[in-house]
Amino acid sequence: MQFAEIGDIGIHYRVDGDPNGAPVVFANSLGTDLRLWDATLPHLPPGLRIIRYDKRGHGLSSCPSAPYSMGSLIRDAEALLDFLEIRDCVFVGLSIGGLIAQGLAVKRMDQVRALVLSNTAAKIGTPSIWQDRMNAVRQGGIEALADATMERWFSKPFRASPDHLLWRNMMVRQPVDGYLGCCAAISGTDFYTPTSGLRLPTLGIAGSEDGSTPPDLVRETIDLIPGSRFELVRRAGHLPCVEQPVEYAALLQQFMADIGHI
């Protein structure tokens, strides 16, 4: 385990692969930690420096009191990449990780040379939806949202297998303040204008069964960035890197090859 002291919080991170390789940074979704990418990474090509981290309030990172701003989540990623001396990375962000990716790409063109925006959007949900979810968590804990979230996260066949219970358990074991803090950050974020100004290679990935960020929502955001491409992973919900890791890794590898990152 590795830990970076960044300002007044600590960020848990992990680096795999070639220490001198082309950097790829992964930012995971609300309610998950850096293990989200475990099934995908073995299928990526050699020669990459792979960086994963737990955003604030999740996994083994510090958990300040809620609420959080999206700006603070972006600053955490920025500071971690500066700490690791990362430049010109491919930044892969899923769900809230995709919002962080968009904000970081706008702010630090030196750090991010290309984006993978997976199961995300420039704006996710509405403030009233997020307020309802936060109220439910305050009253009944994260457990109150778990079953409905699994329906949005995973396809019906995957939910029929015991594997989905690992992700349910991961979700409900996140710190309540961390979950609420990140809900507040998503609620307050609308990146349509800044994202429409981005000019860098971008791959969008959606899951055909995604109930959180449906394919049309993902495509709408990807279309804001000229020259971007969009891929649909079938038989997968909000976390295609979990349900279809081989296909997901193949999409990442092809994109990185096409832009000359590998």
C-alpha positions in Angstrom: 0.0 0.0 0.0 1.2 3.5 -0.8 0.0 6.7 0.7 0.5 10.3 -0.4 0.0 13.2 2.1 -1.7 15.9 0.0 -2.5 19.0 1.9 -4.7 18.0 4.9 -5.7 14.5 3.5 -4.0 11.3 2.6 -4.6 9.5 -0.7 -4.2 5.8 -1.0 -2.8 4.8 -4.4 -1.1 1.9 -6.2 1.3 1.8 -9.1 1.6 -1.3 -11.2 3.5 -2.2 -14.4 6.6 -0.6 -15.9 7.9 2.2 -13.7 9.3 3.9 -16.8 6.3 3.1 -19.0 3.6 5.3 -20.5 1.3 6.5 -17.7 -2.3 5.5 -17.5 -4.4 6.8 -14.5 -7.6 5.2 -13.4 -10.3 7.0 -11.3 -13.2 4.9 -10.1 -16.9 5.3 -9.4 -18.9 6.4 -6.4 -19.1 3.6 -3.9 -16.0 1.7 -5.1 -12.3 1.7 -4.4 -9.3 1.1 -6.7 -10.1 -2.6 -6.9 -12.7 -1.7 -9.5 -9.9 -2.2 -12.1 -8.6 -5.5 -10.9 -10.2 -7.7 -13.6 -9.2 -5.3 -16.4 -5.5 -4.6 -15.7 -4.2 -8.2 -16.5 -5.5 -7.8 -20.0 -3.6 -4.6 -20.8 -0.4 -4.7 -22.7 3.0 -4.5 -21.0 5.0 -1.3 -21.0 2.4 0.8 -19.1 2.8 2.6 -15.8 -0.6 2.1 -14.2 -1.7 4.4 -11.4 -4.9 3.8 -9.4 -6.1 5.7 -6.3 -9.0 5.9 -3.9 -10.6 9.3 -4.0 -11.2 11.1 -0.8 -13.8 9.4 1.4 -13.4 6.0 -0.3 -11.3 3.0 0.3 -8.2 3.7 2.4 -7.9 7.4 1.6 -8.8 10.0 4.2 -12.4 10.8 4.8 -13.0 14.5 5.6 -16.4 15.6 6.7 -19.1 16.0 3.9 -19.9 17.8 1.7 -17.1 17.8 -0.9 -16.8 20.0 -4.0 -15.9 18.7 -7.4 -13.0 21.1 -7.3 -11.5 19.4 -4.3 -11.7 16.0 -6.0 -10.0 17.4 -9.0 -7.3 19.0 -6.9 -6.7 15.7 -5.2 -6.1 14.0 -8.5 -3.9 17.0 -9.7 -1.8 16.9 -6.5 -1.4 13.1 -6.7 -0.1 13.3 -10.3 2.3 16.1 -9.3 3.5 14.0 -6.4 4.2 11.1 -8.7 5.6 13.4 -11.4 3.1 12.3 -14.0 2.8 14.2 -17.2 1.0 13.3 -20.5 -1.1 10.5 -19.1 -4.1 8.8 -20.5 -6.7 9.4 -17.8 -9.5 6.8 -17.5 -12.4 8.0 -15.4 -15.6 6.0 -14.7 -18.7 7.8 -13.5 -17.6 10.4 -10.9 -14.1 9.5 -12.0 -15.1 10.7 -15.5 -16.2 14.0 -14.0 -12.8 14.3 -12.3 -11.2 13.4 -15.6 -13.0 16.2 -17.5 -12.2 18.8 -14.8 -8.5 17.8 -14.7 -8.1 17.9 -18.5 -9.5 21.4 -18.5 -7.2 22.5 -15.7 -4.0 20.7 -16.4 -3.3 20.1 -20.1 0.3 19.1 -19.1 -0.9 16.2 -17.1 -3.5 14.8 -19.4 -2.9 14.0 -23.1 -6.0 11.9 -23.7 -9.2 10.9 -21.9 -11.3 7.8 -21.6 -14.7 8.9 -20.3 -16.4 5.7 -19.2 -20.1 5.5 -18.0 -20.1 9.2 -17.2 -21.4 12.5 -18.5 -20.8 16.2 -18.3 -23.7 16.3 -15.8 -25.0 13.3 -14.0 -28.5 13.4 -12.5 -30.2 16.4 -11.0 -29.7 18.1 -7.6 -33.1 16.8 -6.5 -32.2 13.2 -7.3 -28.9 13.5 -5.4 -30.7 15.2 -2.5 -33.1 12.3 -2.2 -30.2 9.8 -2.2 -28.3 11.7 0.4 -31.5 11.9 2.6 -31.9 8.1 2.2 -28.3 7.5 3.3 -28.7 9.8 6.3 -31.7 7.9 7.4 -30.8 4.3 6.6 -27.1 4.3 5.7 -25.7 3.3 2.3 -27.5 0.0 2.7 -30.7 1.9 1.9 -29.5 2.4 -1.6 -27.7 -0.8 -2.2 -30.3 -3.0 -4.0 -31.5 -0.2 -6.3 -27.9 0.7 -7.1 -27.0 -2.9 -8.0 -29.9 -2.8 -10.6 -28.4 0.2 -12.2 -24.8 -1.1 -12.0 -25.1 -4.5 -13.4 -26.9 -6.5 -16.1 -29.5 -9.0 -15.0 -27.3 -12.1 -15.7 -24.5 -10.6 -13.5 -26.9 -9.8 -10.7 -28.0 -13.5 -10.8 -24.5 -14.5 -9.9 -23.0 -14.3 -6.4 -20.2 -12.1 -7.8 -22.4 -9.0 -7.7 -22.5 -9.3 -3.9 -18.8 -8.5 -3.7 -19.6 -5.1 -5.2 -22.6 -4.6 -3.0 -20.5 -5.2 0.0 -17.8 -2.8 -1.2 -20.4 -0.1 -1.7 -22.0 -0.4 1.8 -18.6 -0.5 3.5 -17.6 2.9 2.2 -17.6 5.6 4.8 -20.9 7.4 5.0 -19.3 10.8 5.0 -17.3 9.9 1.9 -20.3 8.7 0.1 -22.3 11.7 1.0 -19.4 14.0 0.2 -19.1 12.7 -3.3 -22.8 12.7 -3.9 -22.8 16.4 -3.1 -19.8 16.9 -5.5 -21.7 15.2 -8.3 -24.9 17.1 -7.5 -23.1 20.5 -7.9 -21.3 19.7 -11.2 -22.3 20.8 -14.7 -19.3 20.5 -17.1 -21.2 21.0 -20.4 -19.4 24.3 -21.2 -15.9 23.4 -20.1 -16.0 20.0 -21.6 -17.2 21.4 -25.0 -13.9 23.4 -25.0 -11.6 20.3 -24.8 -9.5 19.4 -27.7 -7.7 16.2 -27.0 -8.1 12.5 -28.0 -11.1 11.1 -26.2 -12.7 7.7 -26.1 -16.2 7.3 -24.6 -17.4 4.0 -23.3 -20.9 3.1 -22.3 -22.6 -0.1 -21.1 -25.8 -1.2 -22.9 -27.5 -2.1 -19.6 -26.3 1.0 -17.6 -29.1 2.4 -15.5 -26.9 5.2 -14.0 -25.5 6.8 -17.1 -27.3 5.3 -20.1 -25.6 5.1 -23.5 -27.3 8.1 -24.9 -26.2 10.3 -22.0 -22.6 9.2 -22.4 -22.7 9.7 -26.2 -24.1 13.2 -25.7 -21.1 14.2 -23.6 -18.5 12.5 -25.9 -20.0 14.4 -28.9 -19.1 17.7 -27.1 -15.4 16.9 -27.9 -14.5 17.1 -31.6 -12.8 14.0 -33.0 -13.9 11.8 -30.1 -15.1 8.2 -30.5 -17.8 6.3 -28.8 -17.9 2.5 -28.0 -20.8 0.5 -26.6 -20.1 -2.5 -24.4 -23.0 -4.9 -24.6 -24.1 -7.2 -21.8 -22.7 -4.7 -19.3 -24.1 -2.1 -17.0 -22.5 0.8 -15.2 -19.2 -1.1 -14.5 -18.2 -2.7 -17.8 -14.7 -3.1 -16.6 -16.1 -5.6 -14.1 -18.6 -7.4 -16.3 -16.6 -7.5 -19.6 -13.0 -6.9 -18.6 -11.4 -8.5 -21.7 -13.5 -6.3 -24.1 -12.9 -3.3 -21.9 -9.2 -3.7 -21.9 -9.2 -4.3 -25.7 -10.9 -0.9 -26.2 -8.4 0.8 -24.0 -5.5 -0.9 -25.8 -6.8 0.0 -29.3 -7.3 3.6 -28.3 -3.8 4.0 -26.8 -2.3 2.4 -29.9 -4.2 4.7 -32.2 -3.0 7.8 -30.4 0.6 6.6 -30.1 0.6 6.1 -26.3 1.8 2.5 -26.7 
